[in-house]
Structures are given as C-alpha cells and as structure tokens.
Amino acid sequence: MKKLFTLLFAVLTCTLLSCPAAYAAQHTSTKKKPATKANIVKNKTKAARKTRANSKSISTSPAPEFANFTQWQAVEGFIEEMVNEYGFERDALRGVFSQVHYLDSVVKLINPPPVGTVKNWSAYRARFIEPRRLQAGTKFWSRYQTELERAQQEFGVPAEVIVGVLGVETMYGQAAGKFRVLDSLTTLAFAYPETANRETRMAYFRSELKQALLYTRESQIDPLSLHGSFAGAIGWPQFMPGSIRRYAVDFDGDGKIDLRNSAIDAIGSIASFLSQHGWQRDQPLVFPVTVTPHMPWPTLIGKRLEADTSRDDLRLAGVIIPDEVPVSYLYGLIDLEDGTHPTRYLLATQNFFAITHYNRSFYYAMAVIELGHAISRHRVR
C-alpha cells in the first residue's frame, strides 16, 4: 500500500480531499465546521505499512486515520435513524462513532479496476489452485468430514463446494482480514469514492453498517471488536453482517453463531446461504460448450444471475451443446475471458448461480468449483 500522507501534506490539505469534493456538504455538521486534515492528524506522523490483498480480505492491519465522524451530518442522521427505528442510545452510538477511523486504504481498494483491464481466467485460477491451498483444504476436509457430510445431508450442498468457498475466501480461516469492520463500513457508507454507482454502493454499505450494529447488539459483542475484510466481511466464510443475521446458523450447537472462531458454524452457514439462494440437491454445475460466430448468443451472456434458458433456445442462439448435457435443466451462458487465449464458454445451472450470490463474479464461482474438485482429487492420492 502507498505510504500514508505525511504531516506536511496533512497540514496543507483538508479532510475531504481524501474523498470526492461532492462529499463536502454531506460531511459538515449543522453546528461545527468540517474538520481539517490537520485537526484529524494532530501532529502525529503516520507509520507506513504495506498490505497484501487476497480475493476479499487484507492479511495485515491497515494504518487508520482518525476522523470525528460524529461531526459529519450524514453520520448524525444515521445515528438518529438507529435511535428512532431500533432503540439505540444516542450517546452510546456517538461514543462508538467517535472512535471509528476513516480508512483511505479502503477507499482505494474498493475502486474498480481501470477500464481496459484484461481479464485472465488462467491467472485468476492459479491464485487458488495452488499447493498450499490444496494442502490446507485437504487437512480441513479430513478434520471436519463429519460436519461436512452433515451439512450436505441437511442442505444438499456437497462438501467440495463448501470446502471450495472456504478456501477461496480465507484459506480456511488463515486470512479472515484485520480491518476493523466498523471502520470499513463507516468509511464506505459515508465516503465512497466517486464512481458511477456511488449512491447505490453507499446505500448498501449504510445498510450493512446498520446490520453490523444490530448483530453486535443481539450477540452482545463490542462493535469495535469485529475485524474482517476491507469491505466489512467477517469470519471464516466472510459473511457481511446482513448475511450473518439472515443466513448464518449455529451448526456446532453451542447456543451461539460464531463465524470468527467456529469452523463448524462456518460450514453450516455456507450451506444454509447457498440453500436459501436456490441450490438444488444433486444438480450438476457447469458444462463446457462452444459458440457459432455471427449468431445472437452474446445477448444471453450474464443477462441475469440465474439459469432461465432452455437447451433448445441456447442452440437456436448459436450455442453448440454436447448431447450429454441434460435437457431437463435450465441454463445460463457464461464466459471466462482468458487473456490472449480463447474465451471459454460454459452452460451454468442454478447451482452455479447460487454461488454467484456469494460473489457476483463468474471467475469467483468457477474458482470455488475447481478448487473443491482439486481438493477432492488431492484427498484420494
């Protein structure tokens, strides 16, 4: 990560230069002037720290910047909402937000890749199908085989898919992220970078900030004790706070849901999540296909995150489908661009699209599937 702003630059720059200029009116208090960067830093120099990102989390602690979020008008409005709608104590919430840090590193990390970035399935796949992850996944599967089989029996989700998700997300708990969740969510809820979908994304992270506060109150957890990815995802399976409240389960039977410390709760919660997003027991996942040039099949790629097209309609659009592909299922056509190599095309069933509800990327879902398959093969060697 780039070195944080030095003191000299902090003295010369106002707080809101770290965010888009359009945030200025939003971040001012009705009673106080916006805090300057000099006030935020208060003569403290910043120690530079380098971070290394995996698919969704950062393995080292980010260097925070203090910001008095209680002076931000939008945050004060959020506090009032939590007080009026959910019965939180105003002073207690102000006390929490007075300790929350603005993370410029999170703003940088959340930005989309530059326009024109070449997608490369082979390079993406190699990040996950590698010896260290295969060994960790094999060890995890052996240790929790009973619980994985129970999850498959109860929810219909195969062990290799659950193992694949945990391997891609956090390498079996080894890289669950060290960002303080409230720092990340507050930064993204009120200081999201200037992008085309900024308003939608700010609303999403504001909702997740609300869910985080509700979750910690229900679970009697100090909200400032939660750590996770730069986007606010928590624990072994990297659930967002709202997903914890909606889909997580107490699979180890200890009377609480703990995705930070219980691998068994993580196993059951992933299976629960996929089950509630359309997973079908014993349904296959993907079938390789080819396409005919100058036919209308491109209009079918990724039109929705669900399988909704028959095999016959896909053939009429120019998709060349092997006879062994079952006629009884609906499919979606997906593409995996592969750098300078030819693009790969696959027919995906509803089970594939259930995984994309975990992460909307086709690359992510295929990495989960292929990692699970690879670990399954590795176990029988």
C-alpha positions as CSV (number, residue, x, y, z in Angstrom):
1,M,0.0,0.0,0.0
2,K,1.2,3.5,-0.7
3,K,2.6,5.5,2.1
4,L,0.1,7.4,4.1
5,F,0.0,11.2,3.9
6,T,2.9,12.9,5.7
7,L,2.3,15.5,8.3
8,L,3.3,18.4,6.0
9,F,0.7,17.3,3.4
10,A,-1.9,16.8,6.1
11,V,-1.4,20.4,7.3
12,L,-1.9,21.7,3.8
13,T,-4.8,19.5,2.8
14,C,-8.4,19.5,4.1
15,T,-10.1,16.3,5.3
16,L,-12.3,16.0,2.4
17,L,-9.6,15.9,-0.2
18,S,-9.3,12.2,0.6
19,C,-12.9,11.8,-0.6
20,P,-14.6,13.3,-3.6
21,A,-15.3,17.0,-3.4
22,A,-19.0,16.3,-3.7
23,Y,-18.9,14.9,-0.1
24,A,-18.2,18.3,1.4
25,A,-21.8,19.4,2.1
26,Q,-22.7,15.9,3.3
27,H,-19.9,15.7,5.9
28,T,-20.4,19.1,7.6
29,S,-22.2,19.4,10.9
30,T,-25.0,21.8,11.3
31,K,-23.2,23.1,14.3
32,K,-19.5,22.8,13.5
33,K,-17.2,23.5,10.6
34,P,-15.8,20.4,8.8
35,A,-12.7,19.1,10.5
36,T,-9.5,19.7,8.5
37,K,-6.9,17.1,7.9
38,A,-4.6,18.9,10.3
39,N,-7.1,18.5,13.1
40,I,-7.5,14.9,12.2
41,V,-3.8,14.1,12.3
42,K,-3.0,16.4,15.2
43,N,0.7,16.4,14.8
44,K,1.0,12.6,14.6
45,T,3.2,11.2,11.8
46,K,2.0,8.0,10.2
47,A,4.0,4.8,10.1
48,A,3.9,3.3,6.6
49,R,2.5,-0.2,6.3
50,K,2.3,-2.5,3.3
51,T,-0.8,-4.7,2.8
52,R,-1.3,-7.7,0.6
53,A,-4.8,-8.5,-0.6
54,N,-6.4,-11.8,-1.4
55,S,-9.8,-12.2,-3.0
56,K,-11.7,-10.3,-0.4
57,S,-9.5,-9.6,2.6
58,I,-6.3,-8.0,3.7
59,S,-3.9,-10.0,5.8
60,T,-2.1,-7.2,7.6
61,S,-3.6,-4.4,9.8
62,P,-4.3,-1.2,7.9
63,A,-3.0,2.1,9.3
64,P,-6.0,4.1,10.3
65,E,-6.7,7.9,10.2
66,F,-8.7,9.4,13.0
67,A,-11.8,11.3,11.9
68,N,-14.5,12.6,14.2
69,F,-17.4,11.0,12.4
70,T,-19.8,12.5,14.9
71,Q,-19.2,15.9,13.2
72,W,-20.4,14.5,9.9
73,Q,-24.0,15.5,9.2
74,A,-24.8,12.2,7.4
75,V,-23.5,10.2,10.3
76,E,-25.5,12.2,12.8
77,G,-28.6,11.5,10.6
78,F,-27.7,7.8,10.7
79,I,-27.4,7.8,14.5
80,E,-30.8,9.4,14.7
81,E,-32.2,6.7,12.5
82,M,-30.8,4.0,14.7
83,V,-32.2,5.7,17.8
84,N,-35.7,6.2,16.4
85,E,-36.1,2.9,14.5
86,Y,-34.2,0.4,16.6
87,G,-34.0,2.0,20.1
88,F,-30.3,2.5,20.3
89,E,-29.0,5.0,22.9
90,R,-27.9,8.2,21.2
91,D,-24.9,8.9,23.4
92,A,-23.7,5.3,23.3
93,L,-23.7,5.4,19.4
94,R,-22.0,8.8,19.4
95,G,-19.4,7.3,21.7
96,V,-18.9,4.4,19.2
97,F,-18.6,6.6,16.2
98,S,-16.2,9.0,18.0
99,Q,-13.7,6.0,18.0
100,V,-14.2,5.0,14.4
101,H,-11.4,5.6,11.9
102,Y,-11.6,6.8,8.3
103,L,-9.6,4.4,6.2
104,D,-8.2,5.9,3.0
105,S,-6.8,2.4,2.1
106,V,-10.4,1.1,2.0
107,V,-11.4,3.8,-0.4
108,K,-8.6,2.9,-2.7
109,L,-9.2,-0.8,-2.5
110,I,-12.9,-0.6,-3.3
111,N,-12.3,1.2,-6.6
112,P,-13.0,-0.9,-9.7
113,P,-10.0,-1.9,-11.8
114,P,-9.0,0.5,-14.6
115,V,-11.1,0.5,-17.7
116,G,-9.5,-1.8,-20.3
117,T,-8.0,-4.2,-17.7
118,V,-7.7,-7.6,-19.5
119,K,-9.5,-10.5,-17.7
120,N,-7.5,-13.7,-17.5
121,W,-9.1,-16.8,-16.2
122,S,-5.9,-18.8,-16.2
123,A,-4.1,-16.3,-14.0
124,Y,-7.1,-15.9,-11.7
125,R,-7.4,-19.7,-11.3
126,A,-3.7,-20.1,-10.5
127,R,-4.2,-17.9,-7.4
128,F,-6.4,-20.5,-5.8
129,I,-5.5,-23.9,-7.4
130,E,-2.0,-24.0,-5.8
131,P,-0.2,-26.4,-3.5
132,R,-0.5,-24.5,-0.2
133,R,-4.3,-24.1,-0.6
134,L,-4.7,-27.7,-1.7
135,Q,-2.8,-29.0,1.4
136,A,-4.8,-26.7,3.7
137,G,-8.1,-27.8,2.1
138,T,-7.2,-31.5,2.4
139,K,-6.4,-31.1,6.0
140,F,-9.6,-29.1,6.7
141,W,-11.8,-31.7,4.9
142,S,-10.2,-34.5,6.9
143,R,-10.7,-32.7,10.2
144,Y,-14.3,-31.7,9.6
145,Q,-15.5,-34.6,7.4
146,T,-18.4,-35.5,9.7
147,E,-19.7,-31.9,9.8
148,L,-19.3,-31.5,6.0
149,E,-21.3,-34.7,5.5
150,R,-24.0,-33.4,7.9
151,A,-24.2,-30.1,6.0
152,Q,-24.6,-32.0,2.7
153,Q,-27.3,-34.2,4.2
154,E,-29.2,-31.3,5.7
155,F,-28.9,-28.6,3.0
156,G,-27.9,-30.7,-0.1
157,V,-24.7,-28.7,-0.7
158,P,-21.7,-31.0,-1.4
159,A,-18.6,-31.0,0.8
160,E,-16.4,-29.9,-2.0
161,V,-18.4,-26.8,-2.7
162,I,-18.2,-25.7,1.0
163,V,-14.5,-26.5,1.1
164,G,-14.1,-24.6,-2.1
165,V,-15.8,-21.5,-0.7
166,L,-13.7,-21.5,2.5
167,G,-10.5,-22.0,0.5
168,V,-11.2,-19.1,-1.8
169,E,-12.5,-16.8,0.9
170,T,-10.0,-17.1,3.7
171,M,-7.9,-20.2,3.1
172,Y,-9.6,-21.9,5.9
173,G,-9.6,-19.0,8.4
174,Q,-5.9,-18.1,7.8
175,A,-6.8,-14.8,6.0
176,A,-10.0,-13.5,7.5
177,G,-8.9,-9.9,7.4
178,K,-7.7,-7.4,10.0
179,F,-9.7,-4.3,9.2
180,R,-11.9,-3.1,11.9
181,V,-15.4,-3.7,10.5
182,L,-16.9,-0.5,11.7
183,D,-14.0,1.5,10.3
184,S,-14.5,-0.1,6.8
185,L,-18.3,0.1,6.8
186,T,-18.4,3.7,8.0
187,T,-15.8,4.8,5.5
188,L,-17.7,3.2,2.6
189,A,-21.1,4.2,3.8
190,F,-20.2,7.9,4.0
191,A,-17.0,8.4,1.9
192,Y,-17.4,6.0,-1.0
193,P,-15.2,7.0,-4.0
194,E,-16.7,8.9,-6.9
195,T,-18.0,6.1,-9.2
196,A,-21.0,5.7,-11.5
197,N,-22.7,3.5,-8.9
198,R,-21.6,5.6,-5.8
199,E,-25.1,6.3,-4.4
200,T,-26.2,2.7,-4.7
201,R,-23.0,1.4,-3.1
202,M,-23.2,3.9,-0.3
203,A,-26.7,2.8,0.4
204,Y,-25.6,-0.8,0.5
205,F,-22.8,-0.1,3.0
206,R,-25.0,2.1,5.1
207,S,-27.4,-0.9,5.3
208,E,-24.6,-3.2,6.3
209,L,-23.4,-0.8,8.9
210,K,-26.9,-0.9,10.4
211,Q,-26.8,-4.7,10.3
212,A,-23.4,-4.7,12.0
213,L,-24.8,-2.7,14.9
214,L,-27.9,-4.8,15.2
215,Y,-25.8,-8.0,15.0
216,T,-23.4,-6.9,17.7
217,R,-26.2,-5.8,20.0
218,E,-28.1,-9.1,19.6
219,S,-24.9,-11.1,20.1
220,Q,-23.6,-8.8,23.0
221,I,-20.4,-8.2,21.1
222,D,-18.4,-5.0,21.3
223,P,-19.0,-3.5,17.8
224,L,-15.4,-2.2,17.7
225,S,-14.0,-5.7,18.3
226,L,-15.2,-7.0,14.9
227,H,-12.4,-7.4,12.3
228,G,-12.7,-8.6,8.7
229,S,-12.1,-7.7,5.1
230,F,-11.7,-4.2,3.7
231,A,-15.3,-4.4,2.6
232,G,-16.6,-5.4,6.0
233,A,-16.9,-9.2,5.5
234,I,-16.5,-11.3,8.7
235,G,-15.0,-14.6,9.8
236,W,-14.1,-17.9,8.1
237,P,-16.7,-17.6,5.4
238,Q,-16.5,-13.8,5.0
239,F,-20.2,-13.1,5.6
240,M,-21.4,-9.5,5.5
241,P,-23.2,-8.5,8.7
242,G,-26.6,-8.7,7.0
243,S,-25.9,-12.2,5.7
244,I,-24.9,-13.3,9.2
245,R,-28.3,-12.2,10.5
246,R,-30.2,-13.8,7.6
247,Y,-28.4,-17.0,6.8
248,A,-25.8,-18.0,9.4
249,V,-26.6,-21.0,11.7
250,D,-25.4,-22.4,15.0
251,F,-24.1,-25.6,13.4
252,D,-21.9,-26.7,16.4
253,G,-24.9,-26.5,18.8
254,D,-23.2,-24.3,21.4
255,G,-26.1,-21.8,21.5
256,K,-24.5,-19.0,19.5
257,I,-23.4,-18.2,16.0
258,D,-19.7,-17.5,15.8
259,L,-18.2,-17.3,12.3
260,R,-15.0,-15.8,13.6
261,N,-13.9,-18.8,15.7
262,S,-16.1,-21.8,14.8
263,A,-15.2,-23.6,11.6
264,I,-18.3,-25.8,12.1
265,D,-20.7,-22.8,12.2
266,A,-18.9,-21.6,9.0
267,I,-19.6,-24.9,7.3
268,G,-23.3,-24.9,8.2
269,S,-23.7,-21.2,7.4
270,I,-22.3,-21.5,3.9
271,A,-24.6,-24.5,3.2
272,S,-27.5,-22.5,4.6
273,F,-26.7,-19.5,2.4
274,L,-26.4,-21.5,-0.8
275,S,-29.6,-23.4,0.0
276,Q,-31.5,-20.2,0.5
277,H,-30.2,-18.9,-2.8
278,G,-31.6,-21.7,-4.9
279,W,-29.2,-24.6,-4.5
280,Q,-30.7,-27.8,-5.9
281,R,-29.7,-31.1,-4.4
282,D,-27.8,-33.4,-6.8
283,Q,-27.9,-30.9,-9.7
284,P,-24.7,-30.5,-11.7
285,L,-22.9,-27.2,-12.0
286,V,-21.4,-26.4,-15.5
287,F,-20.9,-27.9,-18.9
288,P,-18.2,-26.6,-21.4
289,V,-19.7,-25.5,-24.8
290,T,-18.6,-23.7,-27.9
291,V,-20.4,-21.0,-29.9
292,T,-21.1,-20.2,-33.5
293,P,-19.8,-16.9,-34.9
294,H,-22.3,-14.3,-36.0
295,M,-25.2,-15.7,-34.0
296,P,-27.2,-14.0,-31.2
297,W,-25.7,-16.0,-28.3
298,P,-23.8,-12.9,-26.9
299,T,-27.1,-11.4,-25.8
300,L,-27.6,-14.4,-23.4
301,I,-24.3,-14.0,-21.5
302,G,-24.8,-12.9,-17.9
303,K,-28.2,-11.3,-18.6
304,R,-29.3,-12.4,-15.1
305,L,-27.7,-14.3,-12.2
306,E,-30.0,-17.3,-12.7
307,A,-30.5,-20.2,-15.0
308,D,-33.5,-19.3,-17.2
309,T,-32.9,-20.6,-20.7
310,S,-33.7,-24.0,-22.2
311,R,-31.1,-26.1,-24.0
312,D,-33.1,-25.7,-27.2
313,D,-33.2,-21.9,-27.0
314,L,-29.5,-21.9,-26.4
315,R,-28.9,-24.0,-29.5
316,L,-31.1,-21.7,-31.6
317,A,-29.0,-18.8,-30.5
318,G,-25.8,-20.5,-31.8
319,V,-24.5,-22.4,-28.7
320,I,-23.1,-25.8,-29.7
321,I,-24.1,-28.1,-26.9
322,P,-22.9,-31.7,-26.4
323,D,-25.7,-34.3,-26.4
324,E,-24.8,-35.4,-22.9
325,V,-26.0,-32.1,-21.4
326,P,-29.3,-32.9,-19.7
327,V,-32.4,-31.4,-21.4
328,S,-34.2,-31.3,-18.0
329,Y,-32.5,-28.3,-16.6
330,L,-32.5,-24.6,-17.4
331,Y,-29.1,-22.9,-18.0
332,G,-27.3,-19.6,-18.3
333,L,-24.5,-19.0,-20.7
334,I,-21.3,-17.7,-19.1
335,D,-17.9,-16.6,-20.5
336,L,-14.5,-16.6,-19.0
337,E,-12.1,-14.3,-20.9
338,D,-8.6,-15.7,-20.7
339,G,-6.1,-13.1,-21.6
340,T,-4.6,-13.8,-25.0
341,H,-6.1,-17.3,-25.0
342,P,-9.6,-18.0,-26.5
343,T,-12.5,-17.2,-24.2
344,R,-14.1,-20.2,-22.5
345,Y,-17.9,-20.7,-22.6
346,L,-19.9,-22.8,-20.3
347,L,-23.6,-23.6,-19.6
348,A,-24.3,-22.9,-15.9
349,T,-27.1,-24.5,-13.9
350,Q,-29.0,-22.9,-11.0
351,N,-26.3,-24.2,-8.6
352,F,-23.6,-22.2,-10.3
353,F,-25.7,-19.1,-9.9
354,A,-26.3,-19.9,-6.3
355,I,-22.6,-19.4,-5.8
356,T,-22.7,-16.1,-7.6
357,H,-25.0,-14.8,-4.9
358,Y,-22.0,-15.2,-2.6
359,N,-19.9,-13.2,-5.1
360,R,-21.3,-12.0,-8.4
361,S,-18.1,-12.9,-10.4
362,F,-18.2,-15.8,-12.8
363,Y,-14.5,-16.2,-12.1
364,Y,-15.1,-16.5,-8.4
365,A,-17.8,-19.2,-8.8
366,M,-15.6,-21.2,-11.1
367,A,-12.6,-20.9,-8.8
368,V,-14.8,-22.3,-5.9
369,I,-15.9,-25.2,-8.1
370,E,-12.4,-26.0,-9.4
371,L,-10.7,-25.7,-6.0
372,G,-13.3,-28.0,-4.5
373,H,-12.7,-30.6,-7.3
374,A,-8.9,-30.3,-7.0
375,I,-9.0,-30.9,-3.2
376,S,-11.3,-33.8,-3.7
377,R,-8.8,-35.4,-6.1
378,H,-5.9,-34.5,-3.8
379,R,-7.5,-36.3,-0.9
380,V,-7.5,-39.7,-2.7
381,R,-3.9,-39.6,-3.8
